[in-house]
């Protein structure tokens, strides 16, 4: 069964850091572009970052650029999102997803994890 499982979310103070993990099973993640997305209740799910299948190309939306870093460890079949300098507006459920092309468009992704809650609050 194809599965993506996020972990690493939690409660953190503004300015703090978290590292999210996305562990893949049932497939090898280096055959896919992996994206990170987030969603706030009542809002549309939005792309955050993605990493390419075949090279080191990465993409970040402007709101997280310079604060978040996406990486992959193919040996562990895992993708990470290091989140630094967190702000209250980063609060959301974070999802990882796998898809065929290098994009952060939600509709392009085929497989999704269950999400992990990130809360940034004093």
N, C-alpha and C positions, 0 to 999 in steps of 0.2 A: 504494500500500500504506500502510495506517495504521501509523505507527511513533511510539514515544516513546523517546527516547534520553537516559539520564542521564549526567552527567559531573560532575567536580569532586571526587570522593571521593579519599581518600588517608589518610596517616598524619599525625596531629597530636597535640601534647602536650595534656594536660589544661589547660583554660583557654583553649585556642586556638580558632581559627575556621576554618570552611570555608564556601564557597558552592557548593551543588549547583545544577546546571542540568538542566532537562528540556525538550528540544527536540522539537517535534512536526512531523511531516511526514505528508502524505496527508490531512490534515484541518486545519481552523482551530480552535485550542484554545479560543478564546473562545466556542464553542458548547457547551463542556463544563465541568463542575466538575473541577478538577484536584486530586488528593490526593497527599500524600507518605506513604509507609509504610516500615516497617523490619522486618527479620527477623534474628534470631540463630539459628544452627544449633540444631535441636532445639526451637525455640520457634515459636509461632504468629505469623504476620505481624500486625503491629499498625499501626493508623493513627497518624499523627503530626500532620498538618495538612491543611487543604484551603482552596481559594479558589473563590468562586462564579463562575458563568458570566457573570452579567449585572450584577453590582455589585461593590463592594469588600469584601463580607463575607468574613471569614476565621475559621478555627477552629483551635485548638491543644489538644492533650491537655495535662493538667496537668504532666506530667513535662518538657515543653519550653517551656511558657508563660513568656514573658519572656526566653527565650534564643534561640529560633528565630523567624524571620520569613519568611513566604511572600509572594511577589509575582509578578506576571505582566507581561510585555511583549508585548502583542498584535501589535505591529508586527514583532517578531522571532519570534512564535509560540513563545514560551519562557516557562516558569515557573521560578522560583528558590526555593531554600530557603537562607536565610542562617542559619548555625548558629554561635552565639557561646557562650562559656563552656562549651566542650565537656567532658563528663565521660566517664570510662571506660565507664560504663553506656550511653552513646550509641553504642558500637561495634556496628555492624550493617551489613548490606547495605540500602541505601536504594533504594526504588523510587518512581517516579512513575506515576500512573494517571489515566485519564480516564473519567468516568461521567456519568450523567444527573441526579443529585441531589446536594444539598449534604450530604455525610456523610463520615465516615472509616471507615465499615463496608466491609471488604474486599469482601464479596459484591456490593456495589452497583456496582463498577467493571468496565468492559468491556474497556479497553485498558491494557496494562501495558508498562513499559519493562523492560530486562534487568537493571537494578540496578547500583549502584556501591558499592564497599566503603568504609566509613568506619571507621577504627581510631583510637581515642583511647588513647594509652599514653605513659608517660614513656620 
